[in-house]
Amino acid sequence: MKVTVAASTRISEHRWDDCGPAFPVQTSPEFDTLGDDPSRPVTDADELAEFAGRACYKSWSKPNPATAANSDYLRNIIHQGHFSVLEHASVTFYVEGVSRALLLELERHRFLSFSVESQRYVDTEKHHPEPVLPPAIAPDSSAAGLVRDAYAFALNDYGILVQHLSEKGLKRKEAREAARAVLPNATPVDFLVTGNLRAWRDVLGKRWHEAADAEIREFAGLILGHLRDLAPGAVQDVPRTPFTY
C-alpha cells in the first residue's frame, strides 16, 4: 500500500493583501498536544480554516487571547463542532496497491472525489499480477499461499476469457469488462482521491478505529500521517493510535 500526496490547498502568495483585514497568523507556544514542533509555521490549510472562521465574525483583531493562536483557534472550532471552516482546504492523494474491497468501503464517504483505474481499459494480468493480502493473512505463509493461488487461478481464467471474447469479435475493452467478473476482492487498484479536511476527518473518525476493516485502518493511518504535516491543527484531536469504543 502506498499513499502519496498529489496536491493540497495553497494560499496565494499575496496572502490577504487584497482581502481587507490585517490578518497576522500566530503559532501557539502550547501546540504540543501531539508532540508537534511549536516553532513550525502554521500551514496553509490551517491558516485558511482560521481565516474562514474569523471572516464570519470579522474578528481580525483576535480579541480573545485564548484563541489568538492558530492551533488554539482551531481547537475551539473543533470543540464547538463548526466544521464548515475546514471545508475550504483540500488534499488529494494518489493511492496504489490497495484492494478493490478497500475502494468499495472508501467510496461510501460521499464527499470524496475519485478517479479510479479502469478495469475495462487496463490489463489486470499485466499491471496487477499479485493480490493484495489482508493484514491478517499477510504474515501467515500458509494462508497467504492460498490467497495467491486463488488469485493466480482467477487471473488465468480472466486471461482465457479475454482471449476467448476477443476472438469472438468483442473489442478489447468489452472483453475485459466481461472477463473481470472472475476477479476477486483482492485485486489491486490504483486511484486518485480528493477530499476537504472535514471529509477526511469523517474518514478518520470511521476508519481510524479498532472496529474498522484492518486494511482500511492501515490506509487511514497513512492519511492521518500526511494530514499531520499538511493540517496539524485540523486533526489535533485525532489520536496517534486508532479510536476505541
VORO-203412 format. One line per 4 residues: number of its first residue (from 1); their letters; for each residue x, y, z of N, C-alpha, C. Coordinates in pm, 1 decimal. Last residue first. Example, Ala and Ser with C-alpha at 12.3 -4.5 7.8 and 13.67 -1.06 7.14 Angstrom:
2
2	sa	1285.0:-225.0:708.0:1367.0:-106.0:714.0:1290.0:3.0:787.0 | 1319.0:-569.0:780.0:1230.0:-450.0:780.0:1320.0:-330.0:780.0
***
This chain:
245
245	ytfp	-1378.9:203.4:2135.4:-1516.9:225.8:2180.9:-1516.7:297.9:2314.7 | -1103.8:389.6:1991.8:-1163.4:271.9:2052.1:-1306.2:304.5:2094.3 | -895.2:497.2:1720.9:-1003.4:519.9:1815.7:-1051.9:386.1:1871.3 | -545.6:406.3:1688.5:-686.3:407.0:1645.5:-785.4:433.5:1758.4
241	trpv	-302.6:651.4:1797.3:-346.2:512.7:1783.5:-494.2:512.9:1751.7 | -301.4:921.9:1802.5:-197.7:856.1:1724.9:-227.1:707.9:1707.3 | -627.6:1083.0:1771.5:-519.9:1014.2:1843.0:-419.5:946.5:1750.3 | -720.1:1405.5:1683.2:-721.3:1266.1:1638.1:-603.9:1193.0:1703.0
237	dqva	-700.2:1669.1:1740.2:-773.6:1587.1:1836.4:-776.8:1439.3:1798.3 | -575.3:1788.0:1524.2:-503.8:1783.2:1651.7:-571.9:1696.5:1755.7 | -640.8:1832.9:1265.5:-652.8:1694.4:1314.0:-588.0:1678.3:1451.3 | -598.7:2098.8:1223.0:-729.9:2045.1:1187.4:-750.1:1901.8:1234.5
233	gpal	-331.9:2137.8:1283.9:-434.4:2196.9:1369.6:-571.5:2136.5:1346.6 | -196.0:2011.6:1072.5:-190.9:1955.4:1208.2:-298.1:2011.4:1301.5 | -199.7:1974.9:778.8:-301.8:2047.4:855.6:-305.7:1996.1:998.8 | 27.7:1844.8:679.4:-39.1:1946.3:598.2:-137.6:2032.2:676.9
229	drlh	114.2:1662.3:874.6:210.0:1754.2:812.6:140.4:1871.7:745.3 | -113.7:1528.6:937.3:-39.6:1590.6:1048.5:66.3:1687.1:995.4 | -181.9:1420.8:693.4:-257.6:1536.8:741.6:-189.2:1603.8:860.2 | -6.6:1203.0:680.1:8.2:1314.4:585.9:-64.1:1439.2:636.8
225	glil	-110.9:1046.8:890.2:27.5:1090.9:892.1:52.2:1207.7:798.6 | -371.0:995.7:797.6:-350.2:1078.3:917.0:-207.8:1130.3:923.3 | -311.7:822.7:585.6:-376.6:951.9:560.0:-352.7:1046.3:677.2 | -211.2:607.3:732.7:-123.2:677.8:638.3:-180.1:816.0:604.3
221	gafe	-441.4:534.3:873.9:-321.9:576.1:946.4:-224.1:650.9:858.0 | -607.7:455.0:666.7:-642.2:575.0:743.1:-522.9:625.5:822.7 | -475.3:215.9:591.4:-485.8:328.4:497.7:-513.7:458.6:572.9 | -528.1:63.5:819.3:-389.6:95.0:782.5:-385.7:214.6:687.8
217	riea	-803.8:51.4:789.3:-747.6:116.5:908.3:-601.1:152.3:884.7 | -828.4:-95.5:562.4:-863.4:46.2:553.1:-818.0:121.5:677.9 | -741.3:-343.1:665.2:-670.1:-278.0:554.6:-701.7:-130.0:548.2 | -925.0:-404.0:873.2:-782.3:-388.0:901.8:-707.4:-314.2:790.6
213	daae	-1226.6:-226.5:921.5:-1153.7:-326.4:844.7:-1004.4:-299.1:855.8 | -1273.8:-95.1:1257.4:-1270.5:-83.7:1111.9:-1199.5:-203.2:1048.8 | -1253.6:-96.4:1528.1:-1358.6:-180.0:1469.8:-1357.1:-178.7:1317.6 | -1059.7:89.6:1592.8:-1030.2:-51.9:1615.3:-1132.6:-145.2:1551.0
209	hwrk	-1014.6:337.9:1343.1:-1090.1:286.5:1458.3:-1063.6:137.3:1470.0 | -1016.5:510.7:1114.0:-904.8:503.8:1208.3:-962.8:459.5:1343.2 | -1272.0:513.2:1003.0:-1175.3:412.9:956.7:-1049.8:403.2:1041.9 | -1423.3:716.7:1122.2:-1483.5:585.1:1098.8:-1381.3:476.7:1067.9
205	glvd	-1258.5:937.0:1148.5:-1346.9:901.2:1258.8:-1404.1:761.3:1245.9 | -1137.4:952.9:896.1:-1058.3:913.0:1012.9:-1147.0:868.0:1128.6 | -1354.7:1041.3:740.3:-1288.3:914.5:710.6:-1213.5:864.4:834.4 | -1398.0:1288.2:862.7:-1503.5:1187.2:864.9:-1445.6:1048.5:837.6
201	rwar	-1164.4:1416.7:795.4:-1191.4:1390.4:937.5:-1300.6:1284.1:951.3 | -1205.5:1439.3:522.9:-1101.0:1348.9:570.6:-1115.3:1320.7:719.4 | -1412.0:1628.6:523.8:-1436.8:1495.1:469.7:-1331.4:1396.5:518.3 | -1275.8:1848.1:627.5:-1391.1:1792.9:700.3:-1420.2:1650.7:653.8
197	lngt	-1086.6:1895.0:430.8:-1043.1:1849.4:562.2:-1158.5:1793.7:645.5 | -1199.0:1748.3:118.2:-1164.7:1860.9:204.0:-1135.5:1809.1:344.6 | -1040.5:1511.5:-102.3:-1140.8:1546.5:-2.1:-1100.0:1671.9:70.9 | -974.7:1289.2:-367.8:-966.7:1425.1:-312.9:-1076.6:1445.8:-210.0
193	vlfd	-780.9:1035.2:-510.8:-896.3:1070.2:-427.7:-872.5:1205.8:-362.0 | -696.9:809.4:-763.1:-675.8:943.6:-709.9:-800.0:979.6:-629.7 | -586.0:463.8:-754.2:-682.4:570.9:-777.9:-635.7:701.8:-715.9 | -549.5:118.7:-825.6:-486.0:248.3:-800.4:-586.8:357.8:-831.6
189	vpta	-596.0:-206.9:-695.1:-648.8:-93.6:-770.5:-572.8:31.8:-728.8 | -577.5:-569.0:-687.6:-528.4:-434.5:-657.4:-594.4:-329.0:-745.3 | -808.8:-809.9:-577.3:-748.3:-746.5:-695.0:-702.6:-604.9:-661.0 | -949.4:-918.9:-372.6:-806.1:-896.5:-350.1:-736.1:-833.0:-469.0
185	nplv	-1200.6:-975.5:-465.3:-1182.5:-853.2:-386.9:-1035.5:-818.8:-366.4 | -1131.5:-1124.7:-796.7:-1175.4:-1120.7:-656.6:-1155.1:-984.8:-590.2 | -1265.7:-1168.4:-1124.3:-1161.8:-1110.0:-1039.4:-1213.6:-1092.9:-896.1 | -1461.0:-1250.6:-1295.5:-1396.1:-1354.9:-1215.3:-1290.3:-1298.3:-1119.9
181	araa	-1543.6:-1027.6:-1432.6:-1640.5:-1092.2:-1343.8:-1575.7:-1196.4:-1254.0 | -1370.8:-942.1:-1621.3:-1342.7:-900.5:-1483.8:-1439.4:-962.1:-1383.5 | -1477.5:-1012.7:-1867.1:-1386.3:-1106.6:-1801.4:-1358.2:-1068.9:-1656.3 | -1621.7:-784.3:-1941.3:-1692.2:-909.1:-1912.4:-1604.3:-1004.4:-1831.8
177	erae	-1423.1:-597.8:-1975.6:-1532.9:-564.5:-1884.3:-1614.0:-688.2:-1848.5 | -1259.5:-722.2:-2165.3:-1211.2:-706.2:-2027.8:-1325.2:-675.5:-1931.4 | -1421.1:-706.7:-2393.7:-1378.0:-837.5:-2344.5:-1333.7:-827.5:-2198.9 | -1440.8:-433.9:-2420.7:-1562.3:-511.1:-2397.7:-1529.6:-649.6:-2343.0
173	krkl	-1180.6:-362.5:-2474.3:-1241.0:-313.1:-2351.2:-1369.1:-389.7:-2318.0 | -1142.8:-497.9:-2722.8:-1063.1:-533.3:-2606.5:-1129.6:-486.2:-2477.1 | -1453.6:-595.9:-2879.9:-1342.1:-504.2:-2862.1:-1270.5:-538.6:-2731.2 | -1536.5:-926.4:-2990.2:-1556.2:-814.5:-2898.0:-1431.8:-725.8:-2896.5
169	gkes	-1489.8:-1147.1:-3149.4:-1513.9:-1019.3:-3214.5:-1538.3:-902.0:-3122.1 | -1407.3:-1379.8:-3045.2:-1546.7:-1377.1:-3089.8:-1583.6:-1243.6:-3153.6 | -1160.1:-1314.6:-2955.2:-1168.2:-1396.4:-3076.2:-1310.1:-1402.7:-3131.9 | -1236.6:-1186.8:-2722.5:-1173.7:-1109.2:-2829.8:-1181.4:-1184.8:-2962.1
165	lhqv	-1325.7:-1400.7:-2571.3:-1422.5:-1299.2:-2613.4:-1367.0:-1211.0:-2724.7 | -1081.6:-1541.2:-2537.5:-1198.5:-1605.0:-2598.7:-1296.2:-1501.0:-2652.3 | -919.7:-1353.2:-2405.7:-880.8:-1405.5:-2535.9:-1001.2:-1464.7:-2610.0 | -1068.9:-1315.1:-2171.6:-1036.5:-1200.6:-2257.4:-1002.7:-1249.3:-2397.8
161	ligy	-1071.2:-1577.8:-2067.1:-1195.6:-1513.1:-2107.8:-1170.3:-1395.2:-2201.6 | -800.6:-1617.2:-2010.9:-868.3:-1706.9:-2105.0:-995.8:-1641.4:-2158.0 | -760.8:-1417.6:-1817.9:-689.3:-1413.0:-1945.0:-754.6:-1499.4:-2051.4 | -931.4:-1514.0:-1615.1:-951.3:-1380.4:-1672.6:-885.6:-1371.6:-1810.1
157	dnla	-807.3:-1752.5:-1551.0:-940.9:-1755.4:-1610.7:-974.0:-1622.7:-1677.9 | -574.2:-1639.3:-1440.7:-565.4:-1728.6:-1555.7:-700.2:-1737.0:-1627.9 | -678.9:-1499.3:-1226.0:-612.3:-1426.3:-1333.8:-601.7:-1511.4:-1459.9 | -770.3:-1715.1:-1069.8:-866.3:-1617.7:-1122.7:-806.1:-1538.6:-1238.4
153	faya	-524.5:-1835.0:-1007.8:-626.2:-1911.3:-1080.0:-726.8:-1816.8:-1145.0 | -408.2:-1631.4:-862.8:-344.5:-1675.9:-987.8:-443.9:-1754.3:-1072.9 | -582.5:-1626.8:-644.2:-573.7:-1510.5:-731.8:-511.8:-1548.3:-866.5 | -531.7:-1873.4:-530.3:-667.5:-1843.0:-576.8:-666.0:-1725.1:-673.9
149	drvl	-262.1:-1840.3:-463.3:-302.7:-1944.7:-558.1:-440.5:-1915.2:-616.7 | -279.9:-1631.8:-278.1:-202.9:-1613.0:-401.8:-242.6:-1716.8:-507.5 | -430.7:-1757.4:-79.1:-483.6:-1639.3:-147.1:-410.5:-1617.3:-279.5 | -256.3:-1964.4:-4.0:-389.5:-1995.9:-55.0:-447.7:-1878.7:-133.1
145	gaas	-38.4:-1818.7:90.7:-23.4:-1903.3:-25.8:-156.8:-1940.1:-88.2 | -146.9:-1702.9:317.3:-106.1:-1616.5:206.3:-90.8:-1697.3:77.8 | -177.1:-1928.9:476.6:-295.9:-1856.5:431.7:-263.4:-1767.6:312.5 | 96.5:-1993.2:508.7:1.6:-2090.5:454.8:-121.6:-2021.0:398.3
141	sdpa	211.3:-1761.9:619.8:257.0:-1812.5:490.4:158.7:-1910.7:427.5 | 93.3:-1487.3:756.8:66.5:-1630.8:765.1:98.2:-1693.7:629.8 | 106.9:-1216.9:718.9:216.6:-1281.3:791.3:203.4:-1433.4:802.7 | -137.0:-1173.1:557.0:-1.6:-1145.1:506.3:110.1:-1215.2:584.8
137	iapp	-376.8:-1204.7:695.9:-325.5:-1315.8:616.7:-179.1:-1297.5:578.1 | -442.5:-969.6:817.1:-449.9:-1091.4:897.7:-387.7:-1211.1:827.4 | -423.2:-781.9:606.4:-324.4:-781.7:715.6:-326.0:-908.0:800.9 | -477.2:-937.8:285.2:-530.7:-874.4:406.4:-427.5:-880.7:519.0
133	lvpe	-287.4:-877.3:-2.1:-309.5:-969.8:108.9:-365.7:-894.5:229.5 | -367.7:-829.3:-326.5:-348.0:-756.3:-201.7:-382.2:-852.1:-87.8 | -195.9:-1039.9:-572.2:-311.8:-990.2:-498.2:-271.1:-900.8:-381.6 | -7.1:-970.2:-871.8:-14.0:-1021.7:-735.8:-134.6:-963.2:-662.7
129	phhk	-22.5:-844.1:-1117.9:-1.6:-989.8:-1116.1:-12.4:-1052.2:-977.4 | -134.4:-596.7:-1248.8:-157.4:-642.0:-1111.3:-143.1:-793.8:-1101.2 | -71.5:-548.8:-1515.9:-43.4:-444.1:-1416.8:-59.8:-489.3:-1272.1 | -136.3:-784.3:-1659.4:-8.9:-715.5:-1678.5:25.5:-624.2:-1561.2
125	etdv	-391.0:-857.0:-1573.3:-281.9:-955.3:-1572.9:-146.2:-886.8:-1578.2 | -541.8:-626.3:-1626.6:-514.1:-665.2:-1488.5:-400.1:-764.9:-1479.4 | -511.7:-375.3:-1841.8:-491.1:-520.1:-1839.3:-450.1:-562.5:-1698.4 | -755.0:-124.3:-1855.6:-626.7:-167.9:-1800.6:-621.6:-320.5:-1794.5
121	yrqs	-1015.9:-85.7:-1943.9:-904.9:-45.5:-2030.9:-770.5:-101.3:-1985.1 | -1181.4:-187.0:-1747.9:-1217.7:-209.7:-1887.5:-1098.8:-182.2:-1980.4 | -1095.1:-103.9:-1506.5:-1074.0:-245.3:-1536.7:-1112.8:-278.0:-1680.7 | -936.8:204.5:-1457.3:-1045.3:132.2:-1523.9:-1008.7:-13.7:-1550.0
117	evsf	-863.8:377.1:-1162.8:-812.9:292.6:-1269.9:-925.6:206.3:-1327.4 | -1060.4:658.5:-1076.7:-1017.6:521.5:-1049.1:-970.5:452.2:-1176.3 | -1097.7:933.5:-900.3:-1063.2:897.7:-1037.7:-992.6:763.0:-1027.6 | -1331.4:1078.2:-667.6:-1244.4:969.9:-711.7:-1218.5:972.5:-862.3
113	slfr	-1392.9:1268.7:-378.1:-1399.7:1261.5:-524.3:-1293.5:1164.0:-573.7 | -1599.2:1252.8:-85.1:-1470.2:1235.4:-151.1:-1492.3:1226.0:-301.8 | -1845.8:1252.0:23.1:-1789.9:1382.7:-12.0:-1646.1:1373.5:-62.0 | -1928.9:993.7:93.2:-1988.8:1058.9:-23.7:-1917.9:1186.4:-68.8
109	hrel	-1785.2:714.4:159.1:-1770.0:852.1:208.8:-1805.3:946.3:94.0 | -1792.7:488.6:15.8:-1911.4:519.4:95.1:-1905.0:659.5:155.6 | -1545.5:447.7:-89.2:-1642.8:519.7:-172.3:-1773.6:547.3:-99.7 | -1423.9:283.2:96.1:-1389.6:425.9:95.3:-1491.4:507.2:15.8
105	elll	-1528.3:32.8:29.4:-1559.3:92.7:159.4:-1534.5:242.9:158.0 | -1423.2:-1.9:-226.8:-1568.0:-5.4:-208.5:-1608.0:55.8:-74.7 | -1146.5:1.5:-170.9:-1207.3:108.0:-250.5:-1358.4:113.3:-230.8 | -1118.0:-239.6:-30.5:-1094.6:-112.1:37.2:-1161.9:1.5:-38.8
101	arsv	-1173.8:-419.2:-238.3:-1258.1:-419.1:-118.8:-1241.9:-288.0:-42.2 | -966.6:-385.6:-410.5:-1097.7:-336.1:-454.0:-1193.9:-331.5:-335.7 | -676.5:-294.5:-214.5:-771.2:-388.8:-273.2:-897.7:-319.0:-320.3 | -392.1:-98.0:-319.9:-492.8:-138.6:-222.3:-593.6:-229.0:-292.3
97	gevy	-194.8:11.6:-490.6:-178.0:-119.4:-430.9:-272.0:-153.4:-317.5 | -201.1:362.2:-425.1:-157.9:248.9:-507.3:-156.1:120.1:-425.2 | -334.1:682.3:-451.6:-330.9:559.6:-373.0:-298.0:442.1:-465.1 | -275.2:1011.1:-418.3:-268.2:903.6:-516.6:-242.2:775.6:-438.8
93	ftvs	-484.8:1262.0:-274.7:-388.6:1153.2:-258.3:-392.3:1059.7:-379.4 | -540.6:1597.5:-200.2:-557.2:1490.4:-298.3:-446.5:1387.8:-279.3 | -712.6:1804.8:23.0:-590.6:1728.5:-4.0:-626.3:1616.7:-101.2 | -834.3:2140.2:88.1:-848.5:2000.6:46.5:-712.3:1937.3:23.3
89	ahel	-1011.5:2392.5:260.8:-883.0:2333.4:222.6:-903.6:2186.0:189.7 | -1275.1:2437.6:327.3:-1212.7:2521.5:223.5:-1078.6:2466.4:176.1 | -1380.7:2298.3:538.8:-1415.3:2252.2:404.9:-1343.4:2329.3:293.9 | -1347.9:2399.2:783.8:-1246.0:2303.6:740.4:-1270.3:2255.3:597.6
85	vsfh	-1568.3:2543.2:839.7:-1448.5:2619.7:803.6:-1336.1:2527.8:757.1 | -1752.6:2351.3:921.7:-1764.0:2406.1:785.9:-1638.4:2482.1:744.7 | -1743.7:2266.9:1181.8:-1652.2:2204.8:1087.4:-1656.9:2264.5:947.6 | -1791.7:2343.0:1464.2:-1810.1:2430.7:1347.9:-1717.8:2385.5:1234.3
81	gqhi	-1772.6:2220.1:1711.7:-1833.9:2146.5:1601.1:-1860.5:2231.7:1477.9 | -1639.8:2318.2:1926.1:-1773.2:2371.4:1901.4:-1845.8:2297.6:1789.6 | -1396.7:2183.2:1896.2:-1477.5:2160.3:2016.6:-1621.2:2206.2:1996.0 | -1308.1:2296.5:1658.1:-1338.0:2153.9:1663.7:-1427.5:2122.7:1782.8
77	inrl	-1271.1:2561.2:1746.8:-1361.0:2532.4:1634.1:-1404.9:2385.9:1637.2 | -1074.3:2521.1:1939.9:-1206.9:2567.7:1980.8:-1311.4:2540.7:1872.0 | -864.7:2444.2:1775.0:-908.5:2354.1:1882.8:-1048.6:2392.4:1929.4 | -834.7:2669.7:1619.7:-890.1:2550.1:1557.3:-934.0:2447.2:1661.7
73	ydsn	-725.5:2839.8:1816.7:-848.4:2876.4:1747.4:-914.5:2753.3:1686.8 | -494.7:2703.0:1880.4:-597.0:2722.6:1983.3:-731.0:2759.0:1920.8 | -357.3:2719.3:1640.2:-394.6:2587.2:1691.8:-502.2:2597.8:1799.4 | -326.7:3006.7:1615.0:-399.1:2925.3:1517.4:-445.5:2791.8:1574.5
69	aata	-390.7:3219.1:1895.3:-300.5:3134.5:1817.1:-382.5:3040.5:1729.1 | -618.7:3320.9:2018.7:-539.6:3407.3:1930.5:-446.4:3326.2:1841.8 | -785.5:3217.8:2206.9:-796.3:3163.7:2069.7:-716.2:3247.2:1970.2 | -727.8:3349.0:2436.8:-734.1:3202.9:2443.4:-743.2:3138.7:2305.6
65	pnpk	-754.4:3619.1:2386.5:-619.6:3561.3:2393.0:-620.2:3408.4:2389.9 | -977.9:3757.4:2173.7:-972.2:3657.4:2280.5:-833.9:3592.8:2283.4 | -951.0:3928.1:1954.9:-973.2:3985.3:2087.4:-961.4:3885.9:2202.3 | -837.8:3952.0:1680.9:-816.2:3840.3:1773.2:-832.1:3885.8:1918.5
61	swsk	-894.6:4122.1:1481.2:-804.1:4171.1:1586.3:-773.4:4064.7:1690.6 | -1082.8:3997.8:1322.4:-945.0:4005.7:1274.5:-847.3:4046.1:1384.9 | -1348.9:3897.9:1325.1:-1266.6:3902.4:1447.4:-1118.4:3905.6:1412.0 | -1573.4:3878.6:1163.2:-1484.1:3993.6:1149.2:-1394.7:4010.0:1273.0
57	ycar	-1709.5:3645.9:1167.3:-1736.5:3739.5:1276.8:-1653.3:3866.0:1270.5 | -1631.1:3505.8:942.7:-1773.0:3500.5:982.9:-1807.1:3608.3:1085.6 | -1359.6:3530.2:933.4:-1438.6:3605.8:835.6:-1586.2:3609.6:873.9 | -1273.0:3346.5:1115.0:-1271.4:3487.5:1155.8:-1350.2:3573.9:1058.2
53	gafe	-1304.8:3111.1:963.1:-1379.4:3131.4:1086.7:-1385.0:3276.4:1127.4 | -1127.5:3157.5:751.7:-1269.6:3135.1:724.1:-1353.7:3159.4:849.2 | -884.3:3172.0:888.0:-934.3:3289.3:815.2:-1084.2:3277.2:790.5 | -865.3:2907.9:976.6:-880.2:3017.2:1073.1:-935.8:3142.5:1005.4
49	aled	-838.3:2778.0:730.7:-950.4:2745.2:818.4:-973.2:2855.5:921.5 | -598.5:2887.3:639.0:-721.7:2912.8:565.1:-844.5:2883.0:650.6 | -419.8:2780.4:824.2:-438.0:2925.4:816.4:-569.2:2959.7:746.5 | -434.2:2509.8:762.9:-480.5:2556.1:894.6:-504.2:2706.8:894.9
45	adtv	-328.2:2517.5:501.9:-460.4:2461.0:526.8:-517.1:2509.4:659.4 | -71.4:2627.4:536.6:-172.1:2698.9:458.8:-312.9:2648.2:488.2 | 51.0:2597.0:877.6:36.1:2552.3:739.3:-75.0:2629.7:668.9 | 258.1:2797.1:1075.9:123.2:2747.6:1052.4:109.8:2710.2:905.2
41	prsp	597.2:2687.6:1132.1:498.2:2783.8:1081.8:361.9:2717.4:1062.1 | 716.0:2547.7:1435.3:683.4:2527.1:1294.5:578.7:2627.1:1248.8 | 758.4:2563.4:1698.6:816.2:2671.1:1618.0:781.1:2657.3:1470.9 | 655.0:2338.3:1814.7:582.8:2464.0:1833.6:636.8:2578.6:1750.0
37	ddgl	622.3:2034.8:1662.9:720.7:2139.8:1683.9:649.7:2273.5:1697.2 | 400.0:1812.7:1835.3:444.3:1887.8:1718.1:543.1:1996.8:1757.8 | 283.0:1646.8:2018.2:426.9:1646.7:2010.3:480.5:1723.8:1891.2 | 22.0:1690.6:2029.1:62.7:1573.8:1952.3:214.6:1568.6:1937.2
33	tdfe	2.2:1913.8:2184.0:-89.8:1804.4:2211.8:-51.4:1678.1:2138.6 | 141.5:2144.0:2164.3:219.1:2024.6:2194.3:129.7:1905.0:2220.9 | 135.1:2441.5:2137.2:87.5:2343.8:2040.1:168.9:2215.6:2055.9 | 194.2:2658.6:2284.4:144.7:2542.2:2358.2:94.3:2433.9:2263.5
29	pstq	254.3:2868.3:2131.9:367.2:2808.0:2203.5:324.9:2682.6:2278.7 | 98.9:2881.5:1814.8:81.6:2868.7:1958.7:205.7:2808.5:2023.6 | 153.7:3129.4:1577.2:176.6:2990.6:1614.2:168.9:2980.9:1765.8 | -70.6:3352.2:1418.1:18.0:3321.1:1529.0:30.5:3170.6:1547.8
25	vpfa	-100.9:3566.3:1145.8:-126.5:3432.1:1197.9:-22.9:3398.9:1303.6 | -259.2:3875.0:1089.6:-136.7:3804.8:1128.7:-171.6:3669.0:1189.7 | -431.0:4037.9:892.1:-455.5:3905.3:947.4:-324.1:3835.1:979.9 | -621.9:4307.8:824.3:-486.2:4271.8:861.7:-499.4:4139.7:938.0
21	pgcd	-870.7:4278.0:563.7:-824.6:4275.5:702.2:-674.9:4255.4:715.8 | -869.9:4299.3:261.7:-919.3:4399.2:355.0:-855.1:4391.3:492.2 | -770.2:4137.7:66.5:-893.9:4094.5:132.7:-945.2:4193.8:235.8 | -529.2:4171.1:-49.0:-643.0:4232.2:-116.7:-777.0:4199.1:-50.8
17	dwrh	-356.2:4033.3:123.6:-331.2:4172.8:90.0:-454.0:4242.6:32.5 | -341.3:3781.8:225.8:-468.9:3851.3:244.9:-457.4:3999.0:208.1 | -123.6:3642.6:1.3:-195.9:3618.6:125.1:-326.7:3698.3:125.2 | 12.6:3641.4:-222.5:-21.1:3774.2:-171.2:-99.7:3765.7:-40.7
13	esir	25.5:3377.3:-286.8:147.5:3440.2:-234.5:120.6:3578.2:-178.0 | -265.2:3200.3:-176.1:-198.7:3290.9:-269.3:-76.8:3355.6:-205.2 | -230.0:2882.5:-22.0:-281.4:3018.6:-18.5:-199.8:3104.6:-114.2 | -308.1:2559.2:-136.3:-204.7:2658.6:-108.4:-267.7:2797.0:-113.2
9	tsaa	-417.2:2230.2:-80.6:-450.4:2371.7:-91.7:-331.8:2459.7:-54.0 | -242.6:1972.5:-259.7:-307.1:2025.0:-139.6:-324.5:2175.2:-155.2 | -168.7:1665.0:-429.3:-197.1:1809.0:-429.2:-259.9:1846.7:-296.5 | -72.1:1412.7:-372.2:-64.5:1461.3:-510.2:-85.3:1612.0:-517.5
5	vtvk	85.7:1219.6:-141.9:16.0:1347.5:-156.5:36.8:1397.8:-298.4 | 38.5:869.9:-159.6:122.5:985.7:-190.0:37.3:1111.7:-200.0 | 49.6:558.4:-29.3:-36.3:677.2:-34.7:53.1:799.4:-48.2 | 56.0:215.7:-89.4:131.7:340.5:-97.6:33.9:456.1:-113.0
1	m	84.6:-119.4:0.0:0.0:0.0:0.0:88.3:124.6:0.0
***
